[in-house]
Amino acid sequence: MNINKFVMPEVIFGNDAIHLVGESCFRLGAKRPLIVSDFGVSDVGWLEIVIQSCQKAGLHSAIYYDITTNPKDYEVEAGQKIYLEHECDSIIGVGGGSAIDTAKAIAIVVTNGGTIQDYEGVDEIDEPLPPLVMVATTAGSGSEVSQFSVIVDSTRKKKMTIVSKSLVPDIAIIDPQTLTTKSPQLTASTGLDVLTHAIEAYVSIASTALTDVQAKNAISLVANYLRPSVASSLNTEAKHHMAMASLQAGLAFSNAILGAVHAMSHAIGGRFPLLHGEVNSVLLPHVMEFNFLAVPKKFMTIAELCGENIRNMTEVEAGRKAIHFVKQLSLDIGVPQRLSDMGLDDEMIAEMSQIALDDACMITNPRDITVTDVQHLFKQAL
């Protein structure tokens, strides 16, 4: 009998959940949290709500919100200094994947020492982390429930994937109302990141019955609600369902890991300041075509989850409908269709392909893959 593990934080989901941050941190025994966020979250007012919630709970917080898209190692170092200077004892991350991944990375170095580069890879963290409360403000990364942190090594220009169950936060807070302040472009990008998480987790060689139920529901929710979520910032029903999709996809990939799309996307994100979800959306149909040979039955299920009519179709015919659906969805919501549209060319394909092949996410891709295969996929996506 196979034994499977499924790890997740305490989850608080629903409108106004963001007001429970301070109380949640207090329950973990924290008194002086470091709040890690970014300017975008601050500008629309969510950071101030978190600060007030901490004050109400009697917490004395320090704040660090100088975080950029695709967070860098030096941003982790700057946050580490603030944590130590203010003698903090816990960390609250508020934002999308960039802020939350940085919050986790700061937690690693303040308790384990060294630099964040020392923890690249799988299970390299030895010492327990401080209490972690993560507040997701984008339906995208799933980092608030995952065992991942992805940080750019600014010297090597490479995204480092750090995987450890130590990185699973103590409490994850998801408030769908925070999605109403996102731009259509960011809604589209992060939503396609959710879809990529769900599909890669579902076809991963590490998938289980526990991860499959999360991944399949996330696929269905994105198929039904991403378009209306992009179309209207005031569609609260769509925001609610996309927040749930992100949560469930995050739980799925945290436990089943990912695949070639994310490995390749990480290689690009280490060098270019592009939206992670948009890069994923370009790569996803090409990687699905490549992986189709390994898991055609699962692709047939994906097509059905997306609402495609697969009656009287063969397994192969039905599975290819899933790839068609992904292409059409990205067209409908207006994201770039090729890497060349995002300013990339073929000069760095060889180097990026080797970086991608060495990424931890590649381990669970359902089809064996070589550096030549990766190069071919990059060229197709250009």
C-alpha positions as a Markdown table, in Angstrom:
| # | Residue | x | y | z |
|---|---|---|---|---|
| 1 | Met | 0.0 | 0.0 | 0.0 |
| 2 | Asn | 1.3 | 3.4 | -0.9 |
| 3 | Ile | 1.5 | 6.0 | 1.8 |
| 4 | Asn | 0.7 | 9.6 | 0.9 |
| 5 | Lys | 1.1 | 12.9 | 2.8 |
| 6 | Phe | -1.0 | 15.9 | 2.3 |
| 7 | Val | 0.1 | 19.1 | 4.1 |
| 8 | Met | -1.8 | 22.3 | 4.5 |
| 9 | Pro | -2.1 | 25.3 | 6.8 |
| 10 | Glu | -5.1 | 26.3 | 8.8 |
| 11 | Val | -7.3 | 28.1 | 6.2 |
| 12 | Ile | -9.6 | 31.1 | 6.8 |
| 13 | Phe | -11.6 | 31.8 | 3.7 |
| 14 | Gly | -14.4 | 34.4 | 3.1 |
| 15 | Asn | -15.3 | 38.1 | 2.8 |
| 16 | Asp | -13.7 | 40.2 | 5.6 |
| 17 | Ala | -11.3 | 37.4 | 6.5 |
| 18 | Ile | -8.4 | 39.9 | 6.1 |
| 19 | His | -9.6 | 41.6 | 9.3 |
| 20 | Leu | -8.6 | 38.4 | 11.2 |
| 21 | Val | -4.9 | 38.7 | 10.6 |
| 22 | Gly | -4.0 | 40.2 | 13.9 |
| 23 | Glu | -6.1 | 37.8 | 15.9 |
| 24 | Ser | -4.6 | 34.9 | 13.9 |
| 25 | Cys | -1.0 | 36.0 | 14.6 |
| 26 | Phe | -1.8 | 36.5 | 18.3 |
| 27 | Arg | -3.1 | 32.9 | 18.5 |
| 28 | Leu | 0.3 | 31.7 | 17.4 |
| 29 | Gly | 1.9 | 33.5 | 20.3 |
| 30 | Ala | 3.4 | 36.3 | 18.3 |
| 31 | Lys | 3.9 | 39.8 | 19.6 |
| 32 | Arg | 6.1 | 41.5 | 17.1 |
| 33 | Pro | 5.4 | 40.4 | 13.6 |
| 34 | Leu | 7.2 | 41.7 | 10.5 |
| 35 | Ile | 4.6 | 42.5 | 7.8 |
| 36 | Val | 5.9 | 41.8 | 4.3 |
| 37 | Ser | 4.0 | 43.3 | 1.4 |
| 38 | Asp | 4.4 | 45.5 | -1.7 |
| 39 | Phe | 3.5 | 49.0 | -3.0 |
| 40 | Gly | 0.5 | 47.7 | -5.0 |
| 41 | Val | -1.1 | 46.2 | -2.0 |
| 42 | Ser | -0.4 | 49.3 | 0.0 |
| 43 | Asp | -1.8 | 51.7 | -2.6 |
| 44 | Val | -5.2 | 50.0 | -2.7 |
| 45 | Gly | -5.5 | 49.9 | 1.1 |
| 46 | Trp | -5.2 | 46.3 | 2.1 |
| 47 | Leu | -1.9 | 46.7 | 3.9 |
| 48 | Glu | -3.5 | 49.4 | 6.1 |
| 49 | Ile | -6.3 | 47.0 | 7.1 |
| 50 | Val | -3.7 | 44.4 | 8.1 |
| 51 | Ile | -1.7 | 47.0 | 10.2 |
| 52 | Gln | -4.9 | 48.1 | 11.9 |
| 53 | Ser | -5.9 | 44.4 | 12.6 |
| 54 | Cys | -2.5 | 43.9 | 14.2 |
| 55 | Gln | -2.8 | 47.0 | 16.4 |
| 56 | Lys | -6.3 | 45.9 | 17.5 |
| 57 | Ala | -4.8 | 42.6 | 18.6 |
| 58 | Gly | -2.1 | 44.4 | 20.6 |
| 59 | Leu | 0.8 | 43.5 | 18.3 |
| 60 | His | 3.7 | 45.8 | 17.6 |
| 61 | Ser | 4.6 | 45.3 | 13.9 |
| 62 | Ala | 7.4 | 46.3 | 11.7 |
| 63 | Ile | 6.7 | 46.8 | 8.0 |
| 64 | Tyr | 8.7 | 45.9 | 4.9 |
| 65 | Tyr | 7.0 | 46.4 | 1.5 |
| 66 | Asp | 9.7 | 47.2 | -1.0 |
| 67 | Ile | 9.1 | 44.0 | -3.0 |
| 68 | Thr | 9.1 | 43.7 | -6.8 |
| 69 | Thr | 7.7 | 41.2 | -9.3 |
| 70 | Asn | 9.9 | 38.1 | -9.3 |
| 71 | Pro | 11.5 | 38.9 | -5.9 |
| 72 | Lys | 15.2 | 39.1 | -5.6 |
| 73 | Asp | 17.8 | 37.7 | -3.1 |
| 74 | Tyr | 18.7 | 41.2 | -2.0 |
| 75 | Glu | 15.1 | 42.0 | -1.1 |
| 76 | Val | 15.2 | 39.0 | 1.2 |
| 77 | Glu | 18.4 | 40.3 | 2.7 |
| 78 | Ala | 16.8 | 43.7 | 3.3 |
| 79 | Gly | 13.8 | 42.1 | 5.0 |
| 80 | Gln | 16.0 | 40.0 | 7.1 |
| 81 | Lys | 17.7 | 43.1 | 8.5 |
| 82 | Ile | 14.4 | 44.8 | 9.4 |
| 83 | Tyr | 13.3 | 41.6 | 11.1 |
| 84 | Leu | 16.4 | 41.5 | 13.2 |
| 85 | Glu | 16.6 | 45.2 | 13.9 |
| 86 | His | 13.0 | 45.2 | 15.3 |
| 87 | Glu | 13.5 | 41.9 | 17.2 |
| 88 | Cys | 10.5 | 40.4 | 15.4 |
| 89 | Asp | 9.1 | 37.0 | 16.3 |
| 90 | Ser | 6.8 | 36.2 | 13.4 |
| 91 | Ile | 6.0 | 37.1 | 9.8 |
| 92 | Ile | 2.9 | 38.1 | 8.0 |
| 93 | Gly | 2.9 | 38.1 | 4.2 |
| 94 | Val | 0.3 | 40.2 | 2.4 |
| 95 | Gly | 0.0 | 40.1 | -1.3 |
| 96 | Gly | 0.5 | 37.8 | -4.3 |
| 97 | Gly | 3.3 | 35.3 | -4.8 |
| 98 | Ser | 6.1 | 37.8 | -4.8 |
| 99 | Ala | 5.3 | 39.2 | -1.3 |
| 100 | Ile | 4.5 | 35.8 | 0.2 |
| 101 | Asp | 7.5 | 34.0 | -1.3 |
| 102 | Thr | 9.7 | 36.8 | 0.1 |
| 103 | Ala | 8.1 | 36.5 | 3.5 |
| 104 | Lys | 8.8 | 32.8 | 3.5 |
| 105 | Ala | 12.4 | 33.4 | 2.4 |
| 106 | Ile | 13.0 | 35.9 | 5.1 |
| 107 | Ala | 11.7 | 33.4 | 7.6 |
| 108 | Ile | 14.3 | 30.9 | 6.4 |
| 109 | Val | 17.3 | 33.1 | 6.8 |
| 110 | Val | 16.4 | 34.7 | 10.1 |
| 111 | Thr | 16.2 | 31.3 | 11.7 |
| 112 | Asn | 18.6 | 29.2 | 9.7 |
| 113 | Gly | 21.3 | 31.8 | 8.9 |
| 114 | Gly | 23.4 | 32.1 | 5.8 |
| 115 | Thr | 21.9 | 33.4 | 2.5 |
| 116 | Ile | 18.8 | 32.3 | 0.7 |
| 117 | Gln | 21.0 | 30.6 | -1.9 |
| 118 | Asp | 22.0 | 28.0 | 0.7 |
| 119 | Tyr | 18.4 | 26.6 | 0.7 |
| 120 | Glu | 17.8 | 26.1 | -3.0 |
| 121 | Gly | 16.4 | 22.7 | -3.8 |
| 122 | Val | 14.4 | 20.2 | -1.8 |
| 123 | Asp | 14.4 | 19.9 | 2.0 |
| 124 | Glu | 17.5 | 22.0 | 2.8 |
| 125 | Ile | 15.9 | 23.8 | 5.8 |
| 126 | Asp | 17.0 | 22.4 | 9.2 |
| 127 | Glu | 15.7 | 24.8 | 11.9 |
| 128 | Pro | 12.0 | 25.6 | 12.5 |
| 129 | Leu | 10.7 | 28.8 | 11.1 |
| 130 | Pro | 8.9 | 31.6 | 13.1 |
| 131 | Pro | 5.1 | 31.6 | 13.0 |
| 132 | Leu | 3.8 | 32.4 | 9.5 |
| 133 | Val | 0.5 | 34.0 | 8.6 |
| 134 | Met | 0.0 | 34.6 | 4.9 |
| 135 | Val | -2.8 | 36.8 | 3.3 |
| 136 | Ala | -3.4 | 36.2 | -0.3 |
| 137 | Thr | -4.6 | 39.2 | -2.3 |
| 138 | Thr | -4.4 | 37.7 | -5.8 |
| 139 | Ala | -6.1 | 34.5 | -7.1 |
| 140 | Gly | -2.9 | 33.1 | -8.5 |
| 141 | Ser | 0.2 | 31.9 | -6.8 |
| 142 | Gly | -1.2 | 29.6 | -4.1 |
| 143 | Ser | 1.9 | 30.4 | -2.1 |
| 144 | Glu | -0.2 | 31.1 | 1.0 |
| 145 | Val | -0.8 | 27.3 | 1.3 |
| 146 | Ser | 2.2 | 25.8 | -0.4 |
| 147 | Gln | 5.6 | 24.4 | 0.5 |
| 148 | Phe | 7.4 | 26.6 | -2.2 |
| 149 | Ser | 9.3 | 29.8 | -2.2 |
| 150 | Val | 10.8 | 31.0 | -5.5 |
| 151 | Ile | 13.4 | 33.7 | -5.4 |
| 152 | Val | 15.7 | 35.2 | -8.1 |
| 153 | Asp | 19.4 | 34.9 | -7.6 |
| 154 | Ser | 20.4 | 38.3 | -9.0 |
| 155 | Thr | 24.0 | 37.2 | -9.7 |
| 156 | Arg | 23.2 | 34.1 | -11.6 |
| 157 | Lys | 20.0 | 35.6 | -13.0 |
| 158 | Lys | 18.2 | 32.4 | -12.1 |
| 159 | Lys | 15.0 | 31.7 | -10.2 |
| 160 | Met | 15.8 | 29.4 | -7.2 |
| 161 | Thr | 13.0 | 27.0 | -6.3 |
| 162 | Ile | 13.0 | 26.2 | -2.6 |
| 163 | Val | 10.8 | 23.3 | -1.5 |
| 164 | Ser | 10.2 | 22.3 | 2.1 |
| 165 | Lys | 7.3 | 21.4 | 4.3 |
| 166 | Ser | 8.7 | 24.0 | 6.7 |
| 167 | Leu | 7.5 | 26.6 | 4.3 |
| 168 | Val | 3.8 | 25.6 | 4.7 |
| 169 | Pro | 2.4 | 28.6 | 6.6 |
| 170 | Asp | 0.7 | 28.2 | 9.9 |
| 171 | Ile | -2.4 | 30.1 | 8.8 |
| 172 | Ala | -3.5 | 31.1 | 5.3 |
| 173 | Ile | -6.1 | 33.9 | 5.0 |
| 174 | Ile | -8.0 | 34.3 | 1.7 |
| 175 | Asp | -10.5 | 37.2 | 1.3 |
| 176 | Pro | -12.1 | 37.2 | -2.1 |
| 177 | Gln | -12.8 | 41.0 | -1.7 |
| 178 | Thr | -9.1 | 41.7 | -2.2 |
| 179 | Leu | -9.5 | 40.6 | -5.9 |
| 180 | Thr | -11.8 | 43.5 | -6.7 |
| 181 | Thr | -8.8 | 45.9 | -6.8 |
| 182 | Lys | -6.8 | 43.9 | -9.4 |
| 183 | Ser | -6.4 | 45.1 | -12.9 |
| 184 | Pro | -7.8 | 43.0 | -15.8 |
| 185 | Gln | -4.3 | 42.2 | -16.9 |
| 186 | Leu | -3.2 | 41.0 | -13.5 |
| 187 | Thr | -6.5 | 39.1 | -13.1 |
| 188 | Ala | -5.9 | 37.3 | -16.4 |
| 189 | Ser | -2.3 | 36.5 | -15.7 |
| 190 | Thr | -2.8 | 35.2 | -12.2 |
| 191 | Gly | -5.9 | 33.3 | -13.3 |
| 192 | Leu | -3.9 | 31.4 | -15.9 |
| 193 | Asp | -1.3 | 30.7 | -13.3 |
| 194 | Val | -4.0 | 29.0 | -11.3 |
| 195 | Leu | -5.0 | 26.9 | -14.3 |
| 196 | Thr | -1.4 | 25.9 | -14.9 |
| 197 | His | -1.0 | 24.9 | -11.2 |
| 198 | Ala | -4.1 | 22.8 | -11.4 |
| 199 | Ile | -3.3 | 21.0 | -14.7 |
| 200 | Glu | 0.4 | 20.4 | -13.8 |
| 201 | Ala | -0.5 | 19.1 | -10.4 |
| 202 | Tyr | -3.2 | 16.8 | -11.9 |
| 203 | Val | -0.9 | 15.2 | -14.4 |
| 204 | Ser | 2.2 | 15.1 | -12.1 |
| 205 | Ile | 3.7 | 11.8 | -11.3 |
| 206 | Ala | 3.3 | 12.6 | -7.6 |
| 207 | Ser | -0.4 | 13.2 | -7.8 |
| 208 | Thr | -2.7 | 11.3 | -5.5 |
| 209 | Ala | -6.4 | 11.0 | -4.9 |
| 210 | Leu | -6.1 | 13.8 | -2.3 |
| 211 | Thr | -4.4 | 16.2 | -4.8 |
| 212 | Asp | -6.6 | 15.2 | -7.7 |
| 213 | Val | -9.8 | 16.3 | -6.1 |
| 214 | Gln | -8.4 | 19.7 | -5.5 |
| 215 | Ala | -6.8 | 20.1 | -8.9 |
| 216 | Lys | -9.9 | 18.9 | -10.8 |
| 217 | Asn | -12.2 | 21.3 | -8.9 |
| 218 | Ala | -9.8 | 24.2 | -9.6 |
| 219 | Ile | -9.7 | 23.4 | -13.3 |
| 220 | Ser | -13.5 | 23.5 | -13.4 |
| 221 | Leu | -13.7 | 26.8 | -11.5 |
| 222 | Val | -11.2 | 28.5 | -13.7 |
| 223 | Ala | -13.0 | 27.3 | -16.8 |
| 224 | Asn | -16.2 | 28.8 | -15.6 |
| 225 | Tyr | -15.2 | 31.9 | -13.8 |
| 226 | Leu | -11.9 | 33.4 | -15.2 |
| 227 | Arg | -13.5 | 35.1 | -18.2 |
| 228 | Pro | -16.2 | 36.9 | -16.1 |
| 229 | Ser | -13.6 | 37.7 | -13.4 |
| 230 | Val | -11.4 | 39.5 | -16.0 |
| 231 | Ala | -14.4 | 41.2 | -17.5 |
| 232 | Ser | -15.6 | 42.9 | -14.3 |
| 233 | Ser | -13.9 | 43.9 | -11.1 |
| 234 | Leu | -17.3 | 44.0 | -9.5 |
| 235 | Asn | -18.4 | 40.4 | -10.3 |
| 236 | Thr | -18.2 | 39.2 | -6.7 |
| 237 | Glu | -19.4 | 35.7 | -7.6 |
| 238 | Ala | -16.5 | 35.3 | -10.1 |
| 239 | Lys | -14.0 | 36.6 | -7.5 |
| 240 | His | -15.2 | 34.2 | -4.9 |
| 241 | His | -14.9 | 31.2 | -7.2 |
| 242 | Met | -11.5 | 32.3 | -8.5 |
| 243 | Ala | -10.2 | 32.7 | -4.9 |
| 244 | Met | -11.4 | 29.2 | -4.2 |
| 245 | Ala | -9.8 | 27.9 | -7.4 |
| 246 | Ser | -6.5 | 29.5 | -6.4 |
| 247 | Leu | -6.7 | 27.9 | -3.0 |
| 248 | Gln | -7.5 | 24.5 | -4.3 |
| 249 | Ala | -4.8 | 24.6 | -7.0 |
| 250 | Gly | -2.3 | 25.7 | -4.4 |
| 251 | Leu | -3.1 | 22.8 | -2.2 |
| 252 | Ala | -2.9 | 20.4 | -5.2 |
| 253 | Phe | 0.5 | 21.6 | -6.4 |
| 254 | Ser | 2.0 | 22.0 | -3.0 |
| 255 | Asn | 1.6 | 18.3 | -2.5 |
| 256 | Ala | 1.9 | 16.9 | -6.1 |
| 257 | Ile | 4.5 | 19.5 | -7.2 |
| 258 | Leu | 4.4 | 20.8 | -10.8 |
| 259 | Gly | 6.1 | 20.1 | -14.1 |
| 260 | Ala | 7.8 | 21.4 | -17.2 |
| 261 | Val | 5.8 | 24.6 | -17.6 |
| 262 | His | 6.9 | 26.0 | -14.3 |
| 263 | Ala | 10.5 | 24.7 | -14.7 |
| 264 | Met | 10.7 | 26.6 | -18.0 |
| 265 | Ser | 8.8 | 29.7 | -16.7 |
| 266 | His | 11.3 | 29.9 | -13.7 |
| 267 | Ala | 14.2 | 29.9 | -16.2 |
| 268 | Ile | 12.6 | 32.9 | -18.0 |
| 269 | Gly | 11.6 | 34.7 | -14.9 |
| 270 | Gly | 15.2 | 34.7 | -13.6 |
| 271 | Arg | 16.3 | 36.9 | -16.4 |
| 272 | Phe | 13.2 | 38.9 | -17.5 |
| 273 | Pro | 10.8 | 41.0 | -15.4 |
| 274 | Leu | 7.7 | 39.4 | -16.9 |
| 275 | Leu | 4.4 | 38.4 | -15.3 |
| 276 | His | 4.8 | 34.8 | -14.3 |
| 277 | Gly | 1.2 | 33.8 | -15.2 |
| 278 | Glu | 1.6 | 35.3 | -18.7 |
| 279 | Val | 4.7 | 33.2 | -19.3 |
| 280 | Asn | 3.0 | 30.1 | -18.0 |
| 281 | Ser | 0.0 | 30.7 | -20.3 |
| 282 | Val | 2.2 | 30.8 | -23.4 |
| 283 | Leu | 4.1 | 27.7 | -22.4 |
| 284 | Leu | 1.2 | 25.6 | -21.1 |
| 285 | Pro | -0.4 | 24.4 | -24.4 |
| 286 | His | 3.0 | 23.5 | -25.9 |
| 287 | Val | 3.9 | 21.5 | -22.8 |
| 288 | Met | 0.4 | 19.9 | -22.8 |
| 289 | Glu | 1.0 | 18.7 | -26.4 |
| 290 | Phe | 4.4 | 17.2 | -25.3 |
| 291 | Asn | 2.9 | 15.5 | -22.2 |
| 292 | Phe | -0.2 | 14.3 | -23.9 |
| 293 | Leu | 1.5 | 11.0 | -24.8 |
| 294 | Ala | 2.1 | 10.1 | -21.1 |
| 295 | Val | -1.4 | 10.8 | -19.7 |
| 296 | Pro | -4.1 | 10.9 | -22.4 |
| 297 | Lys | -6.8 | 9.7 | -20.1 |
| 298 | Lys | -6.2 | 12.6 | -17.7 |
| 299 | Phe | -6.3 | 15.0 | -20.6 |
| 300 | Met | -9.7 | 13.7 | -21.6 |
| 301 | Thr | -10.8 | 14.4 | -18.0 |
| 302 | Ile | -9.4 | 17.9 | -18.2 |
| 303 | Ala | -11.5 | 18.5 | -21.4 |
| 304 | Glu | -14.6 | 17.3 | -19.6 |
| 305 | Leu | -13.9 | 19.6 | -16.6 |
| 306 | Cys | -13.5 | 22.5 | -18.9 |
| 307 | Gly | -17.0 | 21.9 | -20.3 |
| 308 | Glu | -15.9 | 20.6 | -23.7 |
| 309 | Asn | -18.3 | 18.2 | -25.5 |
| 310 | Ile | -16.4 | 14.9 | -25.7 |
| 311 | Arg | -19.4 | 12.6 | -26.4 |
| 312 | Asn | -18.6 | 9.8 | -28.8 |
| 313 | Met | -14.9 | 10.9 | -29.0 |
| 314 | Thr | -11.9 | 8.7 | -28.6 |
| 315 | Glu | -9.6 | 9.3 | -25.7 |
| 316 | Val | -7.1 | 11.0 | -28.0 |
| 317 | Glu | -9.7 | 13.2 | -29.6 |
| 318 | Ala | -11.2 | 14.2 | -26.3 |
| 319 | Gly | -7.8 | 14.9 | -24.7 |
| 320 | Arg | -6.8 | 17.3 | -27.5 |
| 321 | Lys | -9.9 | 19.3 | -26.8 |
| 322 | Ala | -8.3 | 20.2 | -23.5 |
| 323 | Ile | -5.4 | 21.8 | -25.3 |
| 324 | His | -7.7 | 23.7 | -27.6 |
| 325 | Phe | -9.7 | 25.0 | -24.6 |
| 326 | Val | -6.5 | 26.4 | -22.9 |
| 327 | Lys | -5.5 | 28.2 | -26.2 |
| 328 | Gln | -9.0 | 29.7 | -26.6 |
| 329 | Leu | -9.2 | 30.8 | -23.0 |
| 330 | Ser | -5.9 | 32.7 | -23.2 |
| 331 | Leu | -7.1 | 34.3 | -26.5 |
| 332 | Asp | -10.4 | 35.4 | -25.0 |
| 333 | Ile | -8.8 | 37.1 | -22.0 |
| 334 | Gly | -6.2 | 38.9 | -24.0 |
| 335 | Val | -2.8 | 37.6 | -22.7 |
| 336 | Pro | 0.2 | 37.4 | -25.0 |
| 337 | Gln | 0.3 | 34.4 | -27.3 |
| 338 | Arg | 4.0 | 34.0 | -27.9 |
| 339 | Leu | 7.2 | 34.6 | -26.0 |
| 340 | Ser | 8.3 | 36.8 | -28.8 |
| 341 | Asp | 5.3 | 39.1 | -28.1 |
| 342 | Met | 6.9 | 39.5 | -24.6 |
| 343 | Gly | 10.3 | 40.5 | -26.0 |
| 344 | Leu | 12.1 | 37.2 | -26.0 |
| 345 | Asp | 14.2 | 35.7 | -28.8 |
| 346 | Asp | 16.1 | 32.5 | -29.4 |
| 347 | Glu | 19.5 | 33.7 | -28.3 |
| 348 | Met | 19.2 | 32.4 | -24.8 |
| 349 | Ile | 17.2 | 29.2 | -25.4 |
| 350 | Ala | 20.2 | 26.9 | -24.9 |
| 351 | Glu | 21.1 | 28.4 | -21.6 |
| 352 | Met | 17.5 | 28.6 | -20.3 |
| 353 | Ser | 16.8 | 25.1 | -21.4 |
| 354 | Gln | 19.6 | 23.7 | -19.2 |
| 355 | Ile | 18.4 | 25.8 | -16.2 |
| 356 | Ala | 14.9 | 24.6 | -16.7 |
| 357 | Leu | 16.0 | 21.0 | -16.9 |
| 358 | Asp | 17.7 | 21.4 | -13.5 |
| 359 | Asp | 14.7 | 23.0 | -11.9 |
| 360 | Ala | 13.0 | 21.0 | -9.0 |
| 361 | Cys | 9.6 | 21.2 | -10.8 |
| 362 | Met | 10.9 | 19.1 | -13.7 |
| 363 | Ile | 11.2 | 16.0 | -11.5 |
| 364 | Thr | 7.5 | 15.4 | -11.4 |
| 365 | Asn | 6.7 | 16.1 | -15.1 |
| 366 | Pro | 4.7 | 13.1 | -16.4 |
| 367 | Arg | 6.8 | 12.5 | -19.5 |
| 368 | Asp | 10.6 | 12.0 | -19.6 |
| 369 | Ile | 12.2 | 15.1 | -21.0 |
| 370 | Thr | 15.7 | 16.0 | -22.3 |
| 371 | Val | 17.4 | 19.3 | -22.8 |
| 372 | Thr | 16.7 | 18.9 | -26.6 |
| 373 | Asp | 13.0 | 18.6 | -25.8 |
| 374 | Val | 13.1 | 21.7 | -23.7 |
| 375 | Gln | 14.8 | 23.7 | -26.4 |
| 376 | His | 12.2 | 22.5 | -28.9 |
| 377 | Leu | 9.4 | 23.6 | -26.6 |
| 378 | Phe | 10.9 | 27.0 | -26.2 |
| 379 | Lys | 11.3 | 27.4 | -29.9 |
| 380 | Gln | 7.6 | 26.4 | -30.4 |
| 381 | Ala | 6.6 | 29.0 | -27.9 |
| 382 | Leu | 8.5 | 31.8 | -29.5 |
